[in-house]
Amino acid sequence: MRAWTHLATSEDVLDLRLPAHDAGTGLVGRPLGDCLGGGEFVYEPFDAYGAGLVANPNLLVAGSIGAGKSTLVKMVIDRGLARGRGVVVVDPKGEYGALAASYGVTPLVLGRDGWCDPFEDDSRARDLVRAVLASAAGGLSDELHFALDETWRRLGARRPRRLLAALHERLASDLRGPAGPRRSLALIVRRFVEGDLAGLFDGEGPALSLEGDLVVLDLSAQWSGDSLAVAALSAAAAGANLARPDRPGYLVLDEAWVLLSDPASLRWLRGSWKLARSRGISHVLVLHRFSDVGATGDAGSATRASALGLLRECETTWLFRQGADEAREIAAALSLHPNESRYLVALPRGAALVRYGAFRSVVRIVPDARDARFIDTDSAMRG
């Protein structure tokens, strides 16, 4: 007589997040690695969206230093470029030079190579100016919002080529006027034209051309300064402006905590998120310490809730090895199953728990011969 002690279907196994066998995504292309419970793992967010595996093309990549995040992101970029995708990388630490060189591209350093115009999209220029000024000033009061609206009306219907310079010109007389909202606004705008932010997002001559299949915006000069958040926001907005309906592309935001921890940048990012599908943009957020998200605001604050909500809306997450404390943070934020949480602290270097839509895979990243040309981030340590 046979006694049945356990009865489960494949749906039950999926609900338990148990990768007993993993046949991969069913997508075609160069693999990113191997499923630990099956064969090759091929993944491209736009293909996954087209196949109905995910509801949006946005990616979150998180994990401890040295776990394999940079390797994965560069491999994803390379495979996307081979598919004809456009790629813009906002690179706060100057780590994408080798990848750029493999495509004959020189990273653009803001302020050194020229200035970047993030306001080219006329339909969103006003909101972006508001966000950039708020980021630089640590927020705008209602009086400053009103002063900006009044100054904007004085610009007229035709957008000037140098938008910040035009605002500065109309506020110049207020710099020496009595204290008040207009003088405060004039002082903020002045920073972009004559102050510490001059030469980044306004300047003489034409703005930097960001055309090309791969654009790397190197912000390493701002890495240790107070201008990093506003530089990252402006660079990300400029990158988003390159999206074309006929050519989907990636906007890679390394050290994404910089944007998530700045309320003005976070509001802009949420707006860009909503347009991801219609504009054909896959936002790739890279977080080195998930606990950095906690710095976006106090527990229960609107800013922190907005940041966590944005991360939860990523239909694809690549979660690399985490320390125990970090694993608890990410498990709570993303509502991980206990089995998924246990994987995070046990994953070896170069392996990730991949969550895409309703599916789960444990993937060992396997670079191929081409990848080896640009993925090495440890060369300085061996030098």
Phi and psi in degrees as a GROMACS rama.xvg file:
@    title "Ramachandran Plot"
@    xaxis  label "Phi"
@    yaxis  label "Psi"
@TYPE xy
-94.3419  129.771  ARG-2
-107.554  122.853  ALA-3
-87.3324  118.832  TRP-4
-100.357  -25.9218  THR-5
-140.134  137.38  HIS-6
-136.606  121.389  LEU-7
-145.71  147.787  ALA-8
-103.539  172.278  THR-9
-62.7639  -30.6582  SER-10
-65.6206  -38.88  GLU-11
-62.533  -42.5995  ASP-12
-62.5928  -40.2452  VAL-13
-63.0154  -42.9121  LEU-14
-62.4456  -32.7365  ASP-15
-83.2702  -1.08726  LEU-16
57.347  41.7053  ARG-17
-104.627  108.708  LEU-18
-80.4872  62.6821  PRO-19
-64.2418  -35.9461  ALA-20
-147.672  141.77  HIS-21
-137.638  110.257  ASP-22
-85.7557  4.83552  ALA-23
84.0626  -167.395  GLY-24
-87.113  -20.7869  THR-25
83.7591  0.649988  GLY-26
-82.056  160.95  LEU-27
-112.429  138.396  VAL-28
150.66  -173.664  GLY-29
-68.1439  126.477  ARG-30
-70.7462  153.735  PRO-31
-92.4572  -16.9657  LEU-32
171.498  -159.881  GLY-33
-119.303  137.974  ASP-34
-71.1401  132.143  CYS-35
-67.2216  -20.1878  LEU-36
-107.626  19.4417  GLY-37
-175.612  -138.75  GLY-38
-99.5822  -147.925  GLY-39
-68.8172  148.983  GLU-40
-112.637  111.777  PHE-41
-109.796  130.147  VAL-42
-150.521  129.332  TYR-43
-141.78  122.097  GLU-44
-60.3597  -35.0611  PRO-45
-72.8818  -36.3668  PHE-46
-65.4402  -40.4221  ASP-47
-63.0484  -38.9699  ALA-48
-65.4624  -44.0432  TYR-49
-63.4151  -30.1626  GLY-50
-85.4955  -2.029  ALA-51
79.9302  13.6976  GLY-52
-77.3279  -29.3937  LEU-53
-135.425  160.509  VAL-54
-96.6798  -12.0599  ALA-55
-152.74  160.896  ASN-56
-91.8469  9.0624  PRO-57
-79.0983  143.928  ASN-58
-122.296  144.63  LEU-59
-119.647  129.18  LEU-60
-121.712  120.11  VAL-61
-138.622  149.004  ALA-62
164.01  168.287  GLY-63
-71.0297  163.614  SER-64
-61.8465  133.42  ILE-65
84.4325  4.15064  GLY-66
-81.6065  -20.2481  ALA-67
127.226  9.19294  GLY-68
-63.129  -50.4757  LYS-69
-61.6297  -39.7391  SER-70
-58.6004  -48.3339  THR-71
-60.6413  -49.0982  LEU-72
-60.4723  -42.2678  VAL-73
-66.3196  -35.8616  LYS-74
-66.967  -40.7985  MET-75
-62.1833  -43.7853  VAL-76
-60.2525  -47.292  ILE-77
-61.2394  -42.4454  ASP-78
-69.228  -33.8255  ARG-79
-66.0038  -42.8265  GLY-80
-61.2498  -38.7259  LEU-81
-65.2877  -23.2738  ALA-82
-89.9579  1.97947  ARG-83
87.957  13.3222  GLY-84
-77.5417  150.915  ARG-85
-89.3401  150.324  GLY-86
-137.915  129.896  VAL-87
-121.845  126.564  VAL-88
-112.856  122.884  VAL-89
-93.1344  108.122  VAL-90
-113.49  90.8925  ASP-91
-68.7437  -21.0646  PRO-92
-116.288  5.03867  LYS-93
69.2162  42.3326  GLY-94
-102.939  1.29393  GLU-95
-109.283  17.8114  TYR-96
-63.0899  -42.2039  GLY-97
-65.6965  -40.2402  ALA-98
-63.1774  -45.4532  LEU-99
-59.7118  -43.7674  ALA-100
-62.2318  -34.1325  ALA-101
-65.7613  -16.9378  SER-102
-108.477  10.0206  TYR-103
70  27.7265  GLY-104
-111.544  139.776  VAL-105
-103.161  124.377  THR-106
-57.4167  143.7  PRO-107
-95.1354  124.101  LEU-108
-101.289  114.772  VAL-109
-63.059  137.938  LEU-110
89.8963  -32.3753  GLY-111
-93.6528  -47.8281  ARG-112
-91.0179  -8.13657  ASP-113
141.167  -172.486  GLY-114
-110.846  154.996  TRP-115
-109.809  132.113  CYS-116
-102.592  100.864  ASP-117
-84.4913  0.707967  PRO-118
-102.884  21.9207  PHE-119
-67.5297  -27.5607  GLU-120
-80.6827  99.1641  ASP-121
-59.2192  -32.4553  ASP-122
-67.7416  -22.3277  SER-123
-120.183  6.42692  ARG-124
-61.6297  -43.2766  ALA-125
-63.0625  -45.9843  ARG-126
-64.2471  -36.7631  ASP-127
-69.9277  -40.9174  LEU-128
-57.4121  -44.0371  VAL-129
-59.6805  -44.2145  ARG-130
-67.0352  -41.8719  ALA-131
-64.9802  -44.3401  VAL-132
-66.0431  -38.8396  LEU-133
-64.849  -39.4088  ALA-134
-63.1673  -42.4073  SER-135
-68.3688  -34.215  ALA-136
-96.7738  -4.28955  ALA-137
76.6215  24.4499  GLY-138
120.219  157.424  GLY-139
-123.611  131.021  LEU-140
-74.9399  171.057  SER-141
-60.9607  -37.3458  ASP-142
-63.9582  -39.354  GLU-143
-69.8027  -36.9166  LEU-144
-59.8738  -43.8971  HIS-145
-64.4724  -43.8376  PHE-146
-61.3682  -39.3092  ALA-147
-66.0586  -42.3513  LEU-148
-60.3409  -42.5833  ASP-149
-65.1382  -42.8013  GLU-150
-66.4729  -38.5487  THR-151
-60.5644  -40.8414  TRP-152
-62.3331  -30.3767  ARG-153
-73.9629  -12.9091  ARG-154
-71.3851  -25.5368  LEU-155
88.1615  179.97  GLY-156
-76.4  -27.9846  ALA-157
-90.9427  124.26  ARG-158
-71.0568  125.822  ARG-159
-70.565  155.932  PRO-160
-64.0814  -43.6128  ARG-161
-105.785  93.948  ARG-162
-65.1337  -46.1638  LEU-163
-66.7917  -37.4825  LEU-164
-64.7631  -36.9082  ALA-165
-66.4039  -40.9426  ALA-166
-63.1816  -42.3351  LEU-167
-60.5037  -41.0635  HIS-168
-63.1766  -40.7553  GLU-169
-75.6151  -15.7015  ARG-170
-105.23  -0.877401  LEU-171
-57.1627  -41.1956  ALA-172
-67.5766  -19.5623  SER-173
-82.5511  -13.1936  ASP-174
-61.7498  -32.8902  LEU-175
-107.19  13.0704  ARG-176
-86.2549  -174.754  GLY-177
-67.9827  156.02  PRO-178
-59.3146  140.758  ALA-179
164.426  179.482  GLY-180
-58.212  -40.8201  PRO-181
-67.0834  -39.5888  ARG-182
-66.6796  -40.1184  ARG-183
-62.4914  -42.9083  SER-184
-64.2997  -41.4576  LEU-185
-60.78  -38.0757  ALA-186
-68.301  -36.2753  LEU-187
-66.9858  -48.4231  ILE-188
-63.6719  -36.324  VAL-189
-57.9086  -33.1938  ARG-190
-57.8246  -32.2149  ARG-191
-82.0747  -19.653  PHE-192
-107.272  -39.2669  VAL-193
-129.699  -6.36217  GLU-194
-103.282  -147.216  GLY-195
-68.7575  -18.5282  ASP-196
-102.457  8.03897  LEU-197
-64.2888  141.759  ALA-198
88.2477  -5.14585  GLY-199
-93.5681  -49.015  LEU-200
-128.839  17.9033  PHE-201
-159.494  145.108  ASP-202
179.498  170.179  GLY-203
-73.1415  152.817  GLU-204
75.887  -179.878  GLY-205
-70.5619  152.779  PRO-206
-72.9011  163.399  ALA-207
-57.353  139.083  LEU-208
-83.5274  122.071  SER-209
-103.718  22.3105  LEU-210
-74.4258  156.238  GLU-211
126.882  161.256  GLY-212
-69.197  -35.4152  ASP-213
-127.985  124.94  LEU-214
-125.909  124.148  VAL-215
-114.82  117.314  VAL-216
-99.5418  107.433  LEU-217
-86.3292  113.688  ASP-218
-107.65  19.4492  LEU-219
-61.3311  -26.2757  SER-220
-67.6467  -22.9201  ALA-221
-97.6079  -1.2196  GLN-222
-55.3753  -43.5791  TRP-223
-100.505  11.2997  SER-224
-109.183  176.759  GLY-225
-77.0919  -10.5076  ASP-226
-92.1274  4.11918  SER-227
-61.9263  -44.3887  LEU-228
-62.8503  -46.9834  ALA-229
-69.1659  -33.0807  VAL-230
-66.611  -43.3346  ALA-231
-64.934  -42.0459  ALA-232
-61.9697  -47.9472  LEU-233
-65.4839  -40.5604  SER-234
-65.073  -41.3514  ALA-235
-64.1522  -40.9126  ALA-236
-64.752  -41.1681  ALA-237
-61.8804  -40.8034  ALA-238
-63.889  -40.7919  GLY-239
-64.6937  -28.3682  ALA-240
-67.9556  -16.0385  ASN-241
-82.2525  -7.75162  LEU-242
-62.388  138.185  ALA-243
-127.819  138.677  ARG-244
-57.6638  -29.3561  PRO-245
-89.1721  -4.44361  ASP-246
-144.108  95.6005  ARG-247
-59.6953  155.995  PRO-248
-157.754  171.952  GLY-249
-104.227  139.754  TYR-250
-117.429  103.261  LEU-251
-92.1135  122.053  VAL-252
-115.756  89.5624  LEU-253
-75.0589  155.506  ASP-254
50.3128  51.0221  GLU-255
-64.227  -16.1238  ALA-256
-58.534  -26.6082  TRP-257
-59.1582  -42.4106  VAL-258
-78.8618  -38.654  LEU-259
-67.0038  -29.0632  LEU-260
-88.15  -4.0949  SER-261
-107.278  113.08  ASP-262
-54.3908  -41.3117  PRO-263
-65.5875  -43.0637  ALA-264
-65.7449  -38.6014  SER-265
-63.4147  -40.3916  LEU-266
-64.0919  -41.3907  ARG-267
-62.9991  -42.4459  TRP-268
-63.6271  -38.2315  LEU-269
-63.2625  -39.2011  ARG-270
-64.137  -40.8609  GLY-271
-65.7739  -35.5015  SER-272
-58.2678  -44.6971  TRP-273
-64.9692  -25.6272  LYS-274
-95.2829  3.90582  LEU-275
-57.1609  -46.9109  ALA-276
-71.0471  -42.9754  ARG-277
-69.5136  -28.2224  SER-278
-97.6955  -6.54663  ARG-279
70.7448  43.4096  GLY-280
-115.048  129.982  ILE-281
-104.113  106.273  SER-282
-76.4732  128.778  HIS-283
-114.126  105.517  VAL-284
-95.17  125.895  LEU-285
-114.363  119.385  VAL-286
-118.062  128.162  LEU-287
-89.634  -30.7325  HIS-288
-133.159  116.197  ARG-289
-65.8761  -26.1123  PHE-290
-64.8567  -16.937  SER-291
-60.1325  -26.5573  ASP-292
-63.28  -30.449  VAL-293
-63.7119  -21.3751  GLY-294
-78.9282  -3.56978  ALA-295
-71.8604  -15.3059  THR-296
166.487  167.949  GLY-297
-65.8915  155.015  ASP-298
-55.6967  130.206  ALA-299
88.2093  -6.34291  GLY-300
-74.4855  155.972  SER-301
-65.1091  -37.0608  ALA-302
-64.8919  -45.8115  THR-303
-65.138  -41.7558  ARG-304
-62.1368  -38.2162  ALA-305
-66.8367  -40.7652  SER-306
-64.1169  -45.5842  ALA-307
-66.4726  -36.9258  LEU-308
-62.6977  -38.2776  GLY-309
-62.5239  -42.8042  LEU-310
-67.3269  -38.1961  LEU-311
-65.6617  -25.4207  ARG-312
-81.1543  -4.01378  GLU-313
-71.2387  115.913  CYS-314
-73.0527  -18.3292  GLU-315
-124.526  127.84  THR-316
-129.856  132.016  THR-317
-108.073  109.419  TRP-318
-109.657  110.111  LEU-319
-89.5937  179.298  PHE-320
-51.7383  137.52  ARG-321
-128.795  149.141  GLN-322
-68.2134  165.829  GLY-323
-58.203  -44.7106  ALA-324
-65.7852  -43.1288  ASP-325
-64.2628  -38.39  GLU-326
-61.9302  -38.8685  ALA-327
-65.1863  -39.7477  ARG-328
-61.0093  -49.4233  GLU-329
-71.6631  -32.3042  ILE-330
-64.1112  -42.0825  ALA-331
-68.5849  -41.2118  ALA-332
-67.8896  -40.0466  ALA-333
-103.62  5.60285  LEU-334
55.8592  51.4499  SER-335
-72.1003  148.057  LEU-336
-68.8496  147.755  HIS-337
-52.4389  -35.8216  PRO-338
-64.7411  -37.6713  ASN-339
-65.8345  -40.5179  GLU-340
-60.9119  -40.7212  SER-341
-66.1723  -34.9439  ARG-342
-61.0036  -38.3043  TYR-343
-59.5928  -39.134  LEU-344
-84.4607  -12.9447  VAL-345
-104.632  -7.21133  ALA-346
-63.3129  135.214  LEU-347
-75.4253  165.688  PRO-348
-59.2722  136.581  ARG-349
86.2928  6.59364  GLY-350
-120.73  150.486  ALA-351
-143.351  148.94  ALA-352
-88.0604  118.412  LEU-353
-106.747  124.245  VAL-354
-114.834  117.613  ARG-355
-134.935  110.964  TYR-356
60.4078  -128.781  GLY-357
-88.417  3.64835  ALA-358
-105.501  155.813  PHE-359
-136.403  140.132  ARG-360
-142.985  145.928  SER-361
-104.885  117.537  VAL-362
-121.099  132.297  VAL-363
-95.4089  117.39  ARG-364
-68.4017  128.534  ILE-365
-127.396  94.1503  VAL-366
-65.388  145.469  PRO-367
-97.4082  -173.902  ASP-368
-62.2432  -36.1514  ALA-369
-67.3602  -42.5347  ARG-370
-57.786  -34.0549  ASP-371
-60.676  -17.6473  ALA-372
-73.133  -21.2337  ARG-373
-138.946  5.79577  PHE-374
-96.518  -8.17559  ILE-375
-71.7184  112.22  ASP-376
-109.197  5.98653  THR-377
-108.976  8.96438  ASP-378
-62.2  -36.5144  SER-379
-64.6561  -34.815  ALA-380
-69.3172  -28.8901  MET-381
-89.9771  -13.048  ARG-382
